Amino acid sequence: MGRTGYARRDGEAHASPSSADQSRPVGGPRMTVPHPRPTRRPVRRALLAAVAALGLLVPAACSGGGEPEGPVTLRVSTWGNDSRLKLTEQAVDAFEAANPDVTVVVENSEWGSYWDKLATQTAGNNSPDVIQMDEAYIAAYGSRGALLDLGEVSEQLDLSAMDPTVRDTGLVEDELVGAPIGVGNFSVAVNPEVLERAGVEMPDDTAWTWQDLADISATVSEELGSEGVYGLDGFGSGAAELGAWARQHGEEVWPTTGPGVSEATVRSFFDYSTGLVESGATPPAEVQVENANLPLDASMFATNRAAFHLLFHTQISAFGAASGTQLELLRLPAQAPGESPRMVNKASMYWSIASRSEHPEAAARLIDFLLTDPAATTVLTTERGIPAIPEVQEEISSLLDPQAQVSLDFTQAITPELVPPPQVTPATASGFSDEFNLIGTDVLFGRATPADGTARVLSAVQSMA
């Protein structure tokens, strides 16, 4: 039976962050409070510096040279709430039943402490065999030889059924160091009941613009503001928001080819976010901060006090459960009528194998089982995102509740429209999400002008590129 090393309830619900901010799995990034209290940031930076030293400590693709004889014990690191942990343990139990030579120990943490713990373990050459990995950190680990090239275990882990554009988001320096578990689409969740109460029609998401979102949100706030209801619960401090905004301008925050994000684009982003507050479309900055730091089930969108919320789309299940309302998903608005919103697939998270694992083949068998075997996929369903393998999507469809089915239907509807995803966050830029959150929050509070915020963002991008 799968055993748990460490478990803690963390308020997180479903897959990643998230983006949303891509680093924080649920509800987007936490916004910085007006007068920040001491945080774990210096510790996090120190531990990431320790990971940076792995080029000296960890030989690239050191796979241990094959499987030893006798029983094998695998350590698996995960983050998530109790619900995800229980489902993971059920899937692991099924793997152990099918592979009696392997015992799996699940080491679960909450999101915030997960990366500190993993950095410490990795720097001490004590990494778990199988690592749940996020887009914001995969290059930081993969580029320094801490993760195995999965091509070395292709006999045990077959990813050929996965869409190549999704699979290849796990590439770091031409090595596949992460197997995407699921996909997430940064999109707009909508509460139809709030729109109806405000006397507003559901927008046509195949044609709407950011100005349409602003206008509709302002109308909702005007109609229902006396009840503490806003149109859009927040905007302006999430790195995923900036990434989508830049992409719609033909730019990327972290480009491989083509232009990087420009001064004009960042300035227009901050002009838009401050304009939302001025019009009442979003709450005042202090309300946005308070809301972003609440547990998900107490937040505005989860308690039917906002019509719109930006998220990675599988998170809608958690919000739907909390709100008691059947929520819907909309495409991102475009910059202008008739333009594409240029949406992309983001890997919700990855399974990786530590390069120093003594059991890489057994680790690969476990990952393959979790990704493809019905004994696991029908248990996990959309817990870590919409499955990245289309056949698995079809396999679990009949098992989903109506709210989760909304996520799957949305994925399948927009897939033909998606543009190629950007590169993963570079190894040097894992801290950008936190930095952008600080800057965006300062702009919302008026502690920095949009021009000042733009200069700080561009400086941060340049220093981390």
N, C-alpha and C positions, 0 to 999 in steps of 0.2 A: 504494500500500500504506500502511495506517495506520502512523504512526511514533510511537515512544514517547519522551517527553521525559525522564522520570525514573521509575525503578522501584526498589523496595526490598522485600525480603521482610520481612513484619512479623508473621508468626505468625497473622494473621487467616485465617479460612476463608470462611465464607459470610455471608449477608446479616445486616444489622444487628439508640444505641445507645445499641438496644438496648439494643435494648434492652436487654431485658436491660436492664441499663440501656439506655435508648434511645440513649444517646450512644455506647456502645461496641459495635461490631457483634457480637462473639462472646464468649459465655461470661459476659455480664453485666459490671458495672463492676469495675475493679480496686479491691481494698480497700486502704486506707491502711495502710502498715506501722506498727508500734507507735511507732517514733521516726522520723518522716518525714525523708527526705533532701531536699536542695534540689530543687525541681521547676521545671517550666516555667510554673507557674501565673501568676507576675507577668508573664511575657512574654505569655501567652495573654490576660490581662486587658488589658494595654496594647494588644494588637492588636485585641481586641474593642472597646476604646475608640476605636481608629482607625476601625473599621467604623461605630461609632456616629456618627462625624462625616460619614458618607456623605450624610446629609440635606443637607449643604452642598455636597458634591462631585458627587453623582450625580443628575441630574434624573430624576424618576420616569418610567419607561417611555420612556426615550430610545432609540428603536429604530433609529436610523440612517437612516430614511427610504427603505428599499427596498434591493434587491440591486444591487450594482455590476455592470458588464459584465466579462466575462472570468472566468478561473479564480478559485476561492475556496479559501482555507485556513481551516479551523476548528480551534481549540484546544479540547480536551475535558479537563477535570480529573476524575480519579477517585481513589478510594482502594481498596486491596485487595491481596491477596497475589498471587503470581506466577500461580497458576491462574486467578484472576479476570481478571487482566491479559491473559493469552494468549487467553482466550475473548472478551474485549472486542475485542482486536485482530482476531480472526477475523471478528467481526460487523462491525467497521469496514471491513475489507477487502471484505466483501460489499457494503456501502453504496457504497464508492468504485467498485466494479465497475459498480454500477447507476447511479452518478452521477459520470461521469468528469470533470465540471467542478469537483468538490470534492475537496480533499485534507484528510485529518483527522490531526491530531497529538494523540496521547494523552499527557497529562501525569499520571503516576501517582505517588502518595505513600502512605506508611503513615498509618494513622489519626491518630496523635498529631500529626504535623507537617502534616497536610493543612490543618487549620483555621488554623494560624499562617500558612502560605503563602498561603492564599486571602484571609485578612484583609489581608495585606500587598499582594497583587496588587490587591485591590478598592480599598483606600485609595489606591493609586497609579494608579488608572484603567487597570489592565492585567489585568482579569479574563479568564479563558478564555471563549470563546463559549458553550460548553455546560458546565454545572457539575453534578456529582453532589452532591446536597444531602441533608442529614439533618433529621429532624423537630426536633431540638433547636436547629437554627440557622436554619431557613428563615424564621421570623418576624423574626429579627435582621437578616437580609439583605433580605427582602421588604418590610418595613415602612419601610425607609430608601431605597427606590428603586433598589436594586442589582440587582433581578431584573425581567425583562420580564413584563408581563401576557400570558400565553399566548393570551388572547383576541385579541390583535393578529395572531397567526399561525395562526388557526384553519383557514385554507384548507390550510395545510401540515401541521398537527398536529390530527388528529381524535380526540378522546377520548370520543366519544359512546357507544362500546361498553363503557366502563368503568362499574362500579357508581357512581352519583352519591355515595354515602356515602364511598366510597374516593377518588374523584376530588376531592371537595371538601375533603379533608384538605390539599390543596395551596393552599387559599385563605388569603390574608393580607390583611386589610382589604378584603375583597370582590373581590380580584384573584387570579386563579389564577396563582401564580408558580412552581408546581412540578407536574410530571406524575408521579403515583405510578408507580414502576416495578413494585413488587410489594407483597404484603401479608405481614405477620408477625403471628402470634398469640402473645401471652405465655402460656405453657402449661407443663406439667410433662412432662419427658422421663423415661422409666422404662427400667431395664435388667431385663428379665424374668428373665434368668439369675441375677442377684443375688437377686431376690425368691425364686426357686426354691431357691437354696442356703440361704436363711434360713428356708425353710419357710413363707413368707408368700404368700397368694393375691393375685393382681392385683386392685387395688381397682376398684370400680364408679365410674367417673369421672362418671357422670350423677347420682350421689347422695352423693359423699363430701364431707367438710368439712375445714377446716384442722386440726381436732383429730384427724380420722382420719389425715391425713398425718403429724402429730406422733407419734401412737401407733404407726403402722406403721414409721415411720423409727426410733423408739426400739427397736422389736423387732428390726429388721435390725441395728442397731448392737450390741445385746446379743448376738445370735447370731453375728455375724461380726466383732465388734470386735477380737478377738484376731488377725485377719488384716489389720487396718488398714482395714476396710470400715465405712462409715457409711450410715445410711439416706438422709439428705439432705446434700449436700455444703456447703451454706451458705445463709444467709438473714439479712436484716436491714440491708443497706447499699445496696440497689439502688433507685433511684428508680422503676423500673417495678414493683417489688414494692409500694412504698407507693402508687403510682397505682392498682394493681389492688385493694389493700386498701381504699383510700378509696372507690373506685367501688362496691364491694360494700356500703359503708355509706351509699350514696346521695349521696356527696360527690365532689368533684374537687379535686385539688391546684391546678389552674388553671381555675376555673369560668368559663363565659361567662354561664350562668344557673344558679340553684340554689346550694346552700351550698358554701362552700369546705371544705377539710379541717379537721376540728375537733380540739380538744385530746384529747377522749376517743378518737377514732379513732387518732391518732398514738400515744397512750399504749398503746392495746391492741396496736398493731403492735409496739412495742418490748417489751412484756410477752411477746408471743408469741415474738419472736426470742430473747430471753434465756432463755425457758423451754425452747426447743429445745436450747440448749447445756446447760442444767442437767440435762435428761433424757437427754442423750447422743444425741438424735436427729440433731443436727449436731455437727461437730467443735468442739473448743475454738477460741476466737477466733484464736489464733496459727496454728492449722492452716488455718482458713478463709482467713486473710490469705495464707499461703504458697501455698495452692491457687489463689487468685484471681489470683496474679501469675505462675503457671506458664504456659508455652506450652500452648495448648489440648490438644495431643496427649499432654502429660504430666500433665494434670489428673486429679483423682480420678475424675470420671465417664467421662472418655475412656479410663481404664485399668481400668475395671470395679471401682472401689473405692467406688462409691456407687450406691444404688438409684435415687435421684431427683435431678433437676437442673432448676431453673427456667431457661427460655430463651425466645427468640423461635423459633418452631417450625422454621423452615427450617435453623437451625443444627444440627439433629439429624443431617444428612448428614455434617458434619465430625466430630461425635462418634462416629457409627457407623463411619466409615472408620477412625478412630483406635483404637476399641475392638475392632474385629473382631466386633462383636455386633450383631444386628438389634435396634435399639432401637424403642420405641414412644412414642406421645404420648398424654397424658391432658389432659382439661379441667382448668382451675384448680379447686381445692377451693372450696366455698362457705362462707360464714360459719356457716350453720346448715342442718340437713337440710331438703331440699325447696326451698331458695332457689337462685336463679340465680347462677352465678359472674360474671355480667355481663361476659363477655369482649368484646373489641372487635378490629376490624381496625386495625392500625397500618401506615402506609405504610413498607415496609422501607427505602426511600430514594426520592429524586425525581431527575428530570432538570429542570434549570432553565436558562434562557437569561439571560446577562448583559444588563442593560438598555442598556449601551453597546456591545453587539456591533454590528459593522458588517455582519454577515451574519445577521440574525435569521431570515430565511426559510430559508436553507440549514441553519441550526441546527435549526429546527423540522422540516425534512425528515429530518435525521439522527435526531432523537428519535422521530419517527413510525416510521421504519424499525426502530429498535432495539426499539420496543414492539410492533410489529404484523407486520413482514415475516417470513415463515417462514425466510428466509435468515439472519436474526439470531436470532429466537426459538428456533429449533431448535438453535442453538449455545449460547445463553445459558441456556436452560431455566430452572432455579430458582436460578441463581447469585446473583441479587439479590432473592431472595424468590419466593414463588409469584406468577406473573404476575397483574397487577391486572385483566386483561381475561379474562373467562370463556372466550371462544372460544380464546384462546391457551392457557389451561390444558388444554383438550381436545386441542389440537393437539400439545402436547408430552408428553401422558400416556404414550404408548407408548414414548417415548424414555428414560424415567426408570429408574434402577436401583431395586431394591426399597426402599432406605432413603429415597430422594427421593420415591418413590411414597407412603410413609407420610405425608410432609408434605402432599402434594397431597390425599390422601384425607381427612386431618384437616381441612384448609381447607374442603373441600366438605361434610364432615359437620357442622361447627359453624356454617357461614355462616347458616343459618336462625335460629340461637339468639343471634346477636350483637346487642349494643346499639349505638346510635350512638357513634362514636368521639369522644373529647374534642377540644378545640381543640389545636392544636400548641403546643409550649412558647412562651410569650410572648417577645418580643424582649429583654425585660429579665431573663429567667430562664434564659438559656443556661448559666449557671454553677451552676444548682441541683443538677444531678446530682453534680458534684464535691463540692459542699458537703454534700449529704445523705450521700454516701459517707463523708466525714470524720466526720460526726455518728454515723451508724450504726455505724461501726467503733469509735468511742469508747465507745458503749454496750455493744457486744459485749465489749470489753476491761475494762469496769467503770470506765473513766476518767470516764464520765458515767452517772448513773442514768437509767432510762427517763423519769423526770419531767424531768430536766435536758435529755435529748435531745429530748424533746417541745417544751420551751420554745425550744430552739435551732432546731428545724425550723420552728416557727410564726413565729419571728422572721425566719428566712431567707425564708420564703414571703411574709411581709408586706413585707420590704424589696425583693423582686424583682417583686412583683405590678404 
